[in-house]
Amino acid sequence: MDEMTRRDLEMMKMMSSPEMDVEVFGRSETYRIMCENKLCLKVGFENETAPEVLSFWESKGLKKELHDADPEKPWKKWASYLPMAYVRKEAPEKTYPLLFVLHGAGNPIFLAESYGFTNIAAREELIVIIPEDETPASIERLMAYAFENYPVDRTRVYMVGYSLGGFMTSRHALRWPERFAAVGTGGMLFANGESDAHEQAGLLWPGENTTVEMAEKAAAVTIPVCCCMGEYEVLGLIPVTRDEPKNEWTGQPEEKKEAGEKKPPKRIDLSGSNKIRSINNWRIANGCAEIPEEEVRRAAAETADIVIEKIGFPFERTSVEVRENRSHYIGDCVSADGEVRARFIGLAKSPHWPSQALCDLVWEFISQFKLDPESGKSVRI
């Protein structure tokens, strides 16, 4: 085992529940593809704008640019990836979907470009923006910049995020459902509850509050979502009926007693009740009936359906798809008009880390939707 693989698997162990066998994972097709996706990091090492990195993406069909790279204000930095067809002016009148990719906590944007969504952008000819700063003010600024400077198809603006990026994607989607055709999250479920304002890497992140009322308001336009969660997440996301695990990542810190020390910020509520509430908020936002918590728990306990068992929620439609030699448990929420605008996927034996299969499944679902210019609603293409 080489040094990089050893470090990778140590990280996977940190990001996994005790059930995860990281050595088996290290021999999997999923891990092999993860390593391929990190070639963009290897060619640049610590320099994300090294000529080798720019050439790497250009060979795939994207022009990478780094913006606002001020060493004194690292949170201002953001990267864009533009289709070479646009750069070469091959189709001057063509517009392109815009995809925001939000990184996880502690993940720089250079790492986020290896998640897998940038590979999809190269294949599908998307404009991608990956910001360090994922706060509302930053997203508004970058969206305005993109509309002014790039040939964006404004009916096809999407946002995806992993971990903290998934948390922020959920918040932005329910804050501004009219701005996105659809969104996708990985390694994070939550579409309900509060989080405190806190400082990270020199940037003040405002407190967030997502409510049932926001979901009800979003239902006027709908906000399609695909939410993916690993079976062996360190956060213990699925089954959703399970309350939070206790480990170094999720344990609630004790309030500081010493004089002058600040109280630590409120952690995300990882209780089963909040996870069930979060799925119900997404259901409401997409025209589906809420399912009471007691009914959810009863159905999950009594089911013979492997998808409902694994995810812990009684979906109207279920299926299992094998990608990367790994089962992906798909639960669809069917609305009163027979549409599926909310999809939840459990990734078998997977840690808290994005796979290419996760990215592909998210994009395949959310790319089916666009905003109707007349009604402002998200509709199927």
Phi, psi and omega in degrees: 000125181282171186296320181295317178297319179299316179294320178301313184289330173296320177295317179300322179296319177297328185266012186234160172282167183300338181289344186286129173261098187292331179293320175295318179300322180295345178257006187274161175297324178301313181292323179301316181289325174304317179296321177298319181294336181272007176300327179298329178283320184295322183288338181253344183051245184270353184252102186284353174244022175302147180307326180295324179292314181297320178293324179303310183287326178296324179294336178271346178113016181230142171260117179268136175227142177251134186238149173053042182275077180262114181303334179282340181224071186299335182288346180283342188293142173209155182240146174237152180225116187246138178300136181296335176299322176288315182300321181275001179058040180286332179218082189303331184269356186284142172247159188231144173301149178248128180238117170274133176242118183257131185277165176277168180299129179080357179265116176291163182296334177297320177290322183297333179288350177265359182302319184136338181291328180291327174297320178296318180300321178296320182285320187264357184059068176247152167271129182241139171234127176240107181263147169291313183273115184255013182287162182305317182298320180294315181297319178299316182296316183287327176294317178298318179299315182297316181296326183279328190248344183238155179279074186274134168281103188289350174276351184229068175253125185233159174223136175227155179201154178240138179059239177304324177297326175291321177299313181291325176300315178300316181296313181295321182296318181277342174283319185231059184299335181284351184265344186239140174289325179186164180223162178220143179230150175225143177064020180196132184253333207290124176229038180199151172096184187244156167219145183283157168297143180205163179256136177216125178053040176083002183246135177275117176266124182291156175296149181240145178217116180243132189230167174300323180299323177295319179295319179296321177293320180296333182298339179295331179244342188066149178221088182305143183217144169236119186243121182247138182220134179282146180296328183248036176300140173297335180279351179062049186287322180234149357295148187291344178286345183278136176284168187301141173285160178253111176207182187295339181273327189250344182298135180290126179289145177287146178295134181294133182264335186293144181299136175089348180273139183281150173291133180296152182295154178297132178278163175296138179285109183262018180289156176302322181299319180288324178294319177295317178299322181295316176297319179296325176296318177295324177298312180301316182295345182237027170077022179252153179287142174292142176250120183304147184302318182296326177289322177300311182296320180295315181295320180294326181284332187255353189291152170252004181271122185297326181292314179296323178296312185291316182274329175088025181217139183277085180285154179289332181218137182225155175201165177234130179235137180261120173230141179054036181059032184223136179286140175236115186270116189251122177244121182253137174264118183260124183280175180298332179268012175082010181268150172249106179243354178230120182232137179237134185232128173259127183262116185299133172052041183246143180273186177277074180198142184284138174251163177295324178299318177302311181298317180297315181296320178297309183296319179302326180279306188290334182288355176283352188242153173214166176272131175283119184300332183277310183273338184078003181271155173279126183230160178285135181291000000 
